[in-house]
Amino acid sequence: MFNPTAESMPVEKLRALQLERLRACARRVYERVPFYRQRFEERGMTPDDLRTLPDLARLPFTRKSDLRDHYPFGLLAVPREDVVRIHASSGTTGKPTVVCYTEADVALFTEVVARSLYAAGGRRGMIFHNAYGYGLFTGGLGTHYGGERLGMSVVPISGGMTERQVTLIEDFRPEIIACTPSYALVLAEALYARGHSPKTIPIRYAVLGAEPWTEAMRAQIEEMLGCKATNIYGLSEIIGPGVSQEDANEQNGSYIWEDHFYPEIVDVETGEPLPDGEWGVLVLTSMTREAMPLLRYWTGDITRLIPGENATGRSMRRMDIIRGRADDMLIVRGVNVYPTQLEAVLVTFPQLSAHYQITLARAGLLDDVTVAVEVSEGYFKTVGPELLEEGTPPAGSAVDGLSRQVQHRIKDTVGVTVAVRLVAPGRLPRSQGGKLRRVVDERPAR
């Protein structure tokens, strides 16, 4: 039976454990991974120089490009024969990012996911509808093993096949589901199309992650499914899902399982460490991994560590929502913009749905941004399909007026001028269980 008592160890004991595990991890990679030995030597350091936790900041970051440069097994800290599982993330360019697991790593992965699912509301005996993708992506197998460790009945449906998913939800009546937030909305729409409402949908808890989402999107998912939605966070380079998790009763930041993952927040430009409460890039060190432990991995995710007390008695720190990714930040005429900032504005309009896409183009020397967003079914019936054809709606029409309202609110809230195009329901791409592509960059390469 799963026991979550490690989460509430005294802070002093937790910090001492982190330093012990950090030093042990540093010694392993220094002795066994030439890449890390070189990193230490370049800084004139050895693992013995890590006398305090802040000393870690003297080392450079490990980045995704380092994993690709050492593809496939160049960062292994164990003999290749000790690897029992290999995952890989699909890369848009070049080689994929490969991550390896020993038997102990798989057990660790299972434990932190079980801890996460318990915080999310999962309990022994529940039916767990797992709609994360299985295969090389870590999400499906990671949440599957964690669900079994917790004693739940796991339905390994994976992503896609939405109609089949709806049928199984109707027949099996799962109390808990895991998927991306965008796919949760797709499932909700499909359930509604079959005549369901929050009263007839059995799901009580939704464990959502793998893409940034907003509080407004959470409210919409909870209203449509009649459940509590929490954020699970992770990345394959560190372990997979289960690095941190929100508590379903609190819903105020995701607890980082700090006995295994040491977090830092650093300035996006300078890389200097920032105090709790400041927004910056999340940097993680996987202290207890065997096969491929990483020191100071630059996640690229923009968040902060939430200061102050929590309501659950856990001693581990929480991370706030992911505002976006450092490499996904849009610089629109000198203003830094994250897609989630635009989403937060769109969901304030009841006439609009949660389905949108951002297109970047270049007119001369300047970047143009167009936000296409689907209107709601109810609003579509009101304005009529003739106003939602391709092109500019007639001046003075209801659609033209709503487009201008959205445009003005984005300008007032985010500080940039964008073109807003309203389209009929079903026009924009839908998630099939994986990460949804929200931004289309049509700008020519510089």
C-alpha positions in Angstrom: 0.0 0.0 0.0 1.3 3.5 -0.9 2.4 5.6 2.0 3.0 9.4 1.4 4.6 10.2 4.8 7.9 11.4 3.2 6.1 14.5 2.1 5.9 16.0 5.6 9.4 15.5 6.9 10.8 18.6 8.8 12.4 21.2 6.5 15.8 20.9 8.3 15.8 17.1 7.8 14.7 17.6 4.1 17.6 20.1 3.4 20.1 17.7 5.0 18.8 14.8 2.9 19.0 16.9 -0.3 22.6 17.9 0.4 23.5 14.3 1.1 21.8 13.0 -2.1 23.1 15.9 -4.2 26.7 15.2 -3.2 26.3 11.5 -3.8 24.8 12.2 -7.3 27.6 14.6 -8.1 30.2 12.0 -7.2 28.5 9.4 -9.4 28.4 11.5 -12.5 31.9 12.9 -11.9 33.3 9.4 -11.8 31.2 7.8 -14.5 30.1 10.5 -17.0 33.0 12.2 -18.9 30.6 15.1 -19.8 30.1 16.0 -16.2 33.7 15.4 -15.1 34.7 18.0 -17.8 32.0 20.4 -16.5 33.4 20.2 -13.0 37.0 20.6 -14.2 36.1 23.6 -16.3 34.9 25.3 -13.1 37.9 24.2 -11.1 35.6 22.1 -8.9 35.2 18.5 -7.6 32.1 17.1 -6.0 33.7 17.8 -2.6 33.2 21.5 -3.3 29.5 21.1 -3.0 29.4 21.8 0.8 26.1 23.6 0.8 23.0 23.5 -1.5 23.7 27.0 -3.0 27.1 25.7 -4.1 25.3 23.9 -6.9 24.8 27.2 -8.7 28.5 27.3 -9.4 28.0 24.6 -12.0 26.7 25.3 -15.6 23.3 24.3 -16.8 22.6 21.0 -18.5 20.5 21.6 -21.6 18.5 19.5 -24.0 21.1 20.1 -26.6 23.6 18.3 -24.4 21.4 15.2 -24.4 21.2 15.3 -28.2 25.0 15.9 -28.5 25.5 12.7 -26.6 22.8 10.6 -28.3 22.0 8.0 -27.5 23.8 6.7 -24.4 26.7 9.2 -23.9 25.3 10.5 -20.6 24.7 7.1 -19.0 26.1 6.7 -15.4 25.6 2.9 -15.4 26.6 0.1 -17.8 24.2 0.0 -20.7 23.3 -3.6 -19.7 21.7 -2.2 -16.5 19.1 -0.2 -18.4 15.7 -1.8 -18.3 13.7 0.8 -20.1 14.4 3.5 -22.8 12.1 6.4 -23.5 12.6 9.2 -26.1 10.9 12.5 -26.8 10.3 13.4 -30.4 12.5 16.2 -31.6 11.4 18.8 -34.2 15.0 18.9 -35.4 17.8 16.4 -35.3 18.0 13.5 -33.0 15.4 12.8 -30.3 16.1 13.2 -26.6 16.8 9.7 -25.1 16.3 8.9 -21.4 17.2 5.6 -19.7 16.0 3.9 -16.6 17.4 1.2 -14.3 15.1 -1.1 -12.3 15.5 1.3 -9.4 14.7 4.3 -11.6 11.4 2.6 -12.7 10.6 2.1 -9.0 11.3 5.7 -8.3 9.2 6.8 -11.3 6.4 4.6 -10.0 6.6 6.0 -6.5 6.6 9.7 -7.3 3.7 9.2 -9.7 1.7 7.3 -7.1 2.4 10.1 -4.7 1.2 12.6 -7.3 -2.0 10.7 -8.0 -2.8 10.4 -4.3 -2.4 14.2 -3.9 -4.7 14.6 -6.9 -7.5 12.6 -5.2 -6.7 9.1 -6.4 -7.4 6.2 -4.0 -7.1 2.5 -3.9 -9.9 0.8 -5.8 -10.8 3.7 -8.1 -11.0 3.1 -11.8 -8.3 5.3 -13.5 -8.9 6.3 -17.1 -5.4 6.9 -18.4 -5.6 8.9 -21.7 -1.9 9.9 -21.8 0.0 8.5 -24.8 1.7 5.1 -24.4 5.0 4.3 -26.1 8.2 6.3 -26.2 6.4 9.3 -24.5 6.8 8.9 -20.7 3.3 10.0 -19.8 1.3 6.9 -20.5 3.5 4.2 -18.9 4.5 6.6 -16.0 1.0 7.3 -14.9 0.0 3.7 -15.5 2.6 2.3 -13.1 1.9 4.9 -10.6 -1.8 4.1 -10.7 -1.2 0.5 -10.2 1.2 1.2 -7.3 -1.6 3.2 -5.6 -4.0 0.3 -6.0 -6.2 1.7 -8.7 -7.8 -0.2 -11.6 -6.0 1.3 -14.6 -7.6 1.6 -18.0 -4.7 2.0 -20.5 -6.8 3.7 -23.2 -3.9 6.0 -24.4 -4.6 9.0 -26.6 -6.9 9.4 -29.6 -10.0 7.4 -30.5 -12.2 9.9 -28.7 -15.5 8.1 -29.4 -14.1 4.9 -28.0 -12.9 6.8 -24.9 -16.4 8.2 -24.4 -17.9 4.8 -24.6 -15.5 3.4 -22.0 -16.1 6.4 -19.7 -19.9 5.6 -20.0 -19.4 1.9 -19.4 -16.5 1.7 -16.9 -17.5 4.9 -15.0 -14.0 5.9 -13.9 -13.6 8.3 -11.0 -10.3 9.7 -12.1 -8.8 10.6 -15.5 -5.3 11.7 -16.7 -4.7 13.5 -20.0 -3.7 16.9 -21.4 -6.0 19.8 -20.5 -6.8 20.5 -24.1 -7.8 16.8 -24.5 -10.0 17.0 -21.4 -12.0 19.7 -23.2 -12.3 17.5 -26.3 -13.6 14.6 -24.2 -16.0 17.0 -22.4 -17.4 18.2 -25.8 -17.8 14.6 -27.0 -19.6 13.6 -23.8 -21.9 16.6 -24.1 -22.6 15.6 -27.8 -23.9 12.3 -26.4 -26.3 14.1 -24.1 -24.2 14.0 -20.9 -23.9 16.8 -18.3 -21.8 17.1 -15.2 -24.4 15.2 -13.3 -24.1 12.1 -15.5 -20.3 12.2 -16.0 -18.6 9.9 -13.4 -15.2 11.6 -13.3 -14.4 13.2 -10.0 -10.7 14.0 -10.5 -8.8 15.1 -13.6 -5.0 14.9 -13.5 -3.8 17.2 -16.3 -0.4 18.2 -17.6 2.1 18.1 -20.5 1.1 21.5 -21.7 0.7 25.0 -20.1 -2.9 25.9 -19.0 -4.6 28.7 -17.1 -6.9 29.0 -14.1 -9.7 30.0 -16.4 -9.2 26.8 -18.4 -9.2 24.8 -15.2 -12.6 26.4 -14.2 -14.0 25.5 -17.6 -12.9 21.9 -17.4 -14.2 21.6 -13.9 -17.6 23.0 -14.9 -17.9 20.8 -17.9 -16.8 17.6 -16.3 -18.1 18.3 -12.8 -14.7 17.3 -11.3 -11.6 18.8 -9.5 -8.8 19.4 -12.0 -5.2 19.4 -10.8 -1.8 20.0 -12.5 0.8 17.2 -12.7 4.2 18.3 -13.9 7.3 16.5 -15.1 9.6 16.1 -18.1 11.2 13.0 -19.5 14.8 14.3 -19.0 14.3 14.4 -15.2 12.0 11.3 -14.8 8.7 11.9 -16.6 5.4 13.0 -15.0 5.5 13.1 -11.2 8.1 15.7 -10.5 5.4 17.8 -8.9 1.6 17.7 -8.3 -1.2 19.9 -7.0 -3.3 18.8 -4.1 -6.9 18.4 -5.0 -8.1 20.0 -1.8 -5.8 23.0 -2.1 -5.3 23.7 -5.8 -2.6 26.3 -5.0 0.6 25.3 -6.7 2.2 21.9 -7.4 4.3 20.3 -4.7 7.8 19.4 -5.9 8.9 16.1 -4.5 12.1 17.6 -3.2 13.5 14.5 -1.7 14.2 13.4 -5.3 14.3 16.6 -7.4 16.1 19.8 -6.3 14.5 22.9 -7.8 16.1 26.3 -8.6 14.5 29.4 -10.2 17.0 31.4 -12.3 16.8 34.6 -14.3 15.9 33.9 -17.9 18.6 36.3 -19.2 21.5 36.0 -16.7 20.9 32.5 -15.3 21.5 33.9 -11.8 19.5 32.2 -9.0 16.3 34.0 -7.8 14.6 33.8 -4.4 11.3 32.1 -3.8 8.5 34.2 -5.1 10.4 35.5 -8.2 9.4 34.4 -11.7 12.1 32.7 -13.8 13.2 29.5 -15.5 12.8 26.3 -13.5 16.1 24.4 -13.2 16.0 20.8 -11.8 18.5 18.3 -10.5 17.5 14.6 -10.4 19.3 13.6 -7.2 18.3 9.9 -7.0 18.3 8.8 -10.6 20.7 6.0 -11.4 20.9 5.7 -15.2 20.9 9.3 -16.3 21.0 11.8 -13.4 21.1 15.4 -14.6 22.7 18.3 -12.8 21.0 21.7 -13.1 18.8 20.8 -16.1 17.4 23.9 -17.8 13.7 23.0 -18.2 12.8 26.2 -20.1 9.6 26.5 -18.1 8.7 29.9 -16.6 7.3 29.6 -13.1 8.2 30.5 -9.5 8.5 28.8 -6.1 5.5 29.9 -4.0 6.6 31.3 -0.6 4.7 31.0 2.6 2.7 28.3 4.4 0.5 25.7 2.8 -2.7 24.0 3.9 -1.6 20.4 3.7 1.2 20.0 6.2 3.7 19.1 3.5 7.2 20.6 4.0 8.1 20.5 0.3 7.9 23.7 -1.8 5.3 24.4 -4.4 5.8 25.6 -8.0 3.2 28.0 -9.5 1.5 27.6 -12.9 3.8 27.4 -15.9 3.4 30.8 -17.6 5.1 29.5 -20.7 8.4 28.4 -21.9 11.5 30.6 -22.3 11.8 29.4 -25.9 8.1 29.8 -26.6 8.1 33.4 -25.6 6.8 35.6 -28.5 8.5 39.0 -28.9 5.8 41.1 -30.6 7.0 44.5 -31.5 9.2 44.7 -28.5 6.8 43.1 -26.0 7.3 39.7 -24.4 4.2 37.6 -24.7 3.4 34.0 -23.7 0.5 32.1 -25.4 -1.1 31.5 -22.0 -1.4 35.3 -21.5 -3.6 35.4 -24.7 -5.5 32.4 -23.6 -6.3 34.0 -20.2 -8.0 36.9 -22.1 -9.9 34.7 -24.5 -11.6 32.6 -21.8 -13.1 35.7 -20.2 -15.5 35.9 -23.2 -18.5 33.6 -22.8 -19.1 33.9 -26.6 -15.8 32.1 -27.3 -14.6 28.5 -26.8 -11.3 27.3 -25.5 -10.0 26.4 -28.9 -7.6 28.9 -30.4 -4.4 29.1 -32.5 -1.8 31.8 -32.8 -0.2 32.5 -36.2 3.0 34.5 -36.5 3.8 36.2 -39.9 6.2 39.0 -40.9 5.1 42.1 -42.8 8.3 44.0 -43.7 10.4 44.2 -40.7 7.6 43.8 -38.2 5.9 40.6 -36.8 2.1 40.3 -37.2 0.1 38.1 -34.9 -3.3 36.6 -35.7 -5.3 34.9 -33.0 -7.9 32.6 -34.5 -10.5 31.4 -31.9 -13.7 29.4 -32.3 -16.9 30.9 -31.0 -19.2 28.9 -28.7 -22.0 26.7 -30.1 -24.6 29.0 -28.5 -23.1 32.2 -30.0 -22.7 30.5 -33.4 -26.5 29.9 -33.5 -27.1 33.5 -32.6 -25.0 35.2 -35.2 -25.5 32.7 -38.1 -22.8 31.0 -40.1 -22.8 33.6 -42.9 -20.8 35.9 -40.6 -18.1 33.4 -39.9 -16.9 32.6 -43.4 -13.2 33.2 -44.2 -12.3 36.9 -44.5 -13.2 40.1 -42.7 -16.7 40.2 -41.2 -19.0 43.0 -42.4 -18.3 46.3 -40.5 -20.8 46.8 -37.7 -21.8 43.1 -37.6 -22.0 41.3 -34.3 -18.9 39.3 -35.2 -16.9 42.4 -36.1 -17.9 44.0 -32.8 -16.9 40.9 -30.8 -13.6 40.7 -32.7 -12.8 44.3 -31.8 -13.7 43.8 -28.1 -11.3 40.8 -27.9 -8.6 42.8 -29.7 -9.0 45.7 -27.3 -9.0 43.6 -24.2 -5.8 41.8 -25.3 -4.2 45.2 -26.0 -5.3 46.5 -22.5 -4.2 43.3 -20.7 -1.2 42.1 -22.5 0.0 45.2 -24.2 0.2 44.1 -27.8 -2.0 44.6 -30.8 -3.1 41.4 -32.6 -5.6 40.6 -35.3 -8.5 38.5 -34.0 -10.3 36.1 -36.4 -13.4 34.4 -35.1 -14.3 31.0 -36.7 -17.1 28.5 -36.5 -17.0 25.6 -34.0 -14.8 22.7 -35.2 -12.6 24.7 -37.5 -9.4 24.6 -35.5 -7.2 21.6 -34.7 -8.1 19.4 -31.8 -5.9 17.5 -29.4 -5.8 13.8 -30.0 -4.4 13.1 -26.6 -0.9 14.6 -27.1 0.4 18.1 -26.8 -1.6 20.6 -28.9 0.2 22.9 -31.3 -1.0 26.4 -30.3 1.5 28.5 -32.2 2.1 28.4 -36.0 5.2 30.3 -37.0 5.1 31.3 -40.7 7.9 33.8 -40.5 10.8 33.2 -42.9 14.1 32.2 -41.2 16.4 35.1 -40.6 
